[in-house]
Amino acid sequence: MSALPDLLFLTQRIPFPPDKGDKIRSFNILRHLSRRFRIHLGCFLDDPYDERYLSKLSEYCASVSCIRLRRPFALLRGCVR
């Protein structure tokens, strides 16, 4: 039995829970790809509420790396540039 190839999957937000448009799309792509690849997920975490779902992603991902954003500062930086 051959090992699955690795794949780096980057999203702009954590793809779980799939309750909004971009999260639904990202989660469905992630779920599909996880059948054929070992997924290494990189994403931003802009809502502290979503942090509770990190463990759920281990069902689909070999590793998860989230960069936590402080929303007010991220919005401010987006306006300045």
N, C-alpha and C positions, 0 to 999 in steps of 0.2 A: 504494500500500500504506500503510495507516494504522499509526501507531506504537501500541504497546501502552500501555494506561493504567498508571500507577504504583499500587502497592499496598504499604502498610506492613504487614508481618507480624511480630507480636511473639509470642515464645515464652518460657517460663520457663527453658528450657535449650536449648543448641545442638541442633538436630534431626538431627545426623549424628554418628556412625553410627547408623542406625535399629536399635538392638539392645535397647532397653527400651521398655516400654509407651508412655510419654509421648513418647519420641523417635520411635517408629514412627508414632504418630498425627500428630505435627507434621510429620514428613518427608513422609508421604503427602499431607497437605493442601497442603504447600508445593509438592510436585511437581505436583499437579493444578493449583493456581493459577498456577504458572509458565508454563503453556501459554497463558494468557489475559492475564497481567499481567506488568509489570516489577516484580519483587519487591525490596523493600528490607527486609532482615531485621534485627530487633533481638532480642537474646537475652542470657542470662547464660551464662557459661562457668565452671562450678564444679569441673571436673575438668581439670587441666593436660594430661592425656593426650589429651583431645578437641581440643586446639588444633591438632593436626596435620591435622585435617579441615576447617579453615576454607577452604582452597583448593578443596576438593571442592564446597563450597556455591556457588562462583562459576558452576557449571554451571546453577544454578537461580535465582540472585539477581543483580540488577544491583549491589547493594551489601550488605555485611554489617557490622554493628556489634555487637560482643560486649563486654559488661562482665564483666571477670574478677572472680570472687569468691574470697576466701580462705575456704574451707569452715569452719574452726573459728570464725572471727569471724562468719560468716553464721549459723551455728547458735546462737552465743551471743546475737547480736542478736535472733534469733527467739524465744529463751526469755525475754528481758528484756521484750519488749513484750507 
